[in-house]
Amino acid sequence: MGRQNCAAAIKQGRERENAPSKKNLFATIGIIFFMIIIGCVELSHAGSDDFSSTSMQRRLAMEQAARDNPFLLLPHRPNYILPLAFAFDPNEEPFGLEAGDGDKMEMTFQVSLKLLISEDFLGGGGVLYGAYTNRSWWQVFNSERSRPFRETNHEPELFLLYDLDFDVFGFKATNVAIGASHQSNGQGGTLSRSWNRIYGQMIFEKGNLVLSLKPWYRIPETDKDAPDDPTGDDNPDITHYMGSGQVGLLYRTKKHSFTMMARNNLHKDKNRGAVELGWTYPMSSTMKGYVQVFDGYGESLIDYDHRITRIGVGMLLADWL
């Protein structure tokens, strides 16, 4: 009973609706509308690239060519830095800050790498990878609080990647991955957040469009005896906000790419989810600009149950494909 009461108290303490204000809603709609207009203008001039192979095939071919180097780490998810990332409604409650103590403007960046472990794992034809993704939110402009890192999320993964070759509703299925991941913010006490998942991911392509479906299952954990118990579940209600999977879209033109990530808990009551939009554009022959818009729950683990609306501008160092 003690564990159940403690878990219920933690859940009740974190539960909140965080209904977005009209100001935030209008800002998000304006940003999305602006990106759609830019995308439509670009698409009207770009035409369609005539590729004889899929984007995933070209990506894997480049990785295959690099596999002979045992010291080479390959990009996994997008690698980027957003020096200007503005949150309309930052979450200051977990840190005990008064409203306004934390800066709405901060720097965010993501570093994501993978390493080939086995090209034909156990003779089954699958390629085994180990991967690590680090995403950080840095209060670099907050000199009054010594410019702290507000949050850092670590996610090591282990996954098997298989090639596919069949058509579904006009899309070509190219790959399927099966893996396990642990995600944590590396904190202790009441600031600790973490969860473990088993996931599957399928990639479909049609011309310049890439579709990703990624369902997951959260591995259950025991309840905490107390809020600062290091052995119990840090966030028993995380799937109420993060759901059980996500959908990704990538559309590429000759110079630009547009991405979307969407997830939802699929609950009629207390429906929650998130949408992230991205736009990549050329800045020079070696550098790509990147605009990212996020609205919803789970941008970071410390904010998993707080609705965030953020727009960031910066540079993309390595794309999905």
Buried (B, 14 or more C-beta within 10 A) or exposed (E): EEBEEBBEEBBEEBEEEBEBEEEBBEBBEEBBEEBEEBBEEBBEEBEEEEEEEBBBBEBBEEBEEEEEEEEEEBBBBBBBBBBEBBBBBBBBEBBEBEEEBBBBBBBBBBBBBBBBEEEEBEEEEBBBBBBBBBBBBBBBBBEEEEBBEBBBBBBBBBBBBEBBEEEEEEBBBBBBBBBBBBBBBEBEEBBBBBBBBEBBBBBBBBBBBBBBBBBBBBEEBEBBBEBEBEEBBBBBBBBBBBBBBBBBBBBBBEEBBBBBBBBBBEEEEEEBBBBBBBBBBEEEEEEBBBBBBBBBBBBBBBBBBBBBBBBBBBBBBBBBB
